[in-house]
Amino acid sequence: MNRLTLLLAATACLFMSGLLYTLERIATFTRWNAQIATGTFSSEPMFVDVLLQNVFISIFGVAAIVLFFMAGNAVQPTTTTKTGTADL
């Protein structure tokens, strides 16, 4: 895999991790607001750690970090012939 492919894969993993985290937070707030409206919940929200509940957020996050490091260490192909120089 070349550097561009690794960077695109890392960006996609980072995007998916952020998207899943945001959707989990929206679901938590929506549920809390619904319980407040019905009077079945206390006045303080009981938030749980979303990162530990949904394992895919952590998997995508770690994969993004690993892919970014792999892209940073990827070797760019170089040409071994000298173009435009005369034989001396």
Secondary structure as UniProt FT lines:
FT   HELIX           3..38
FT   HELIX           50..53
FT   HELIX           55..73
FT   TURN            83..84
//
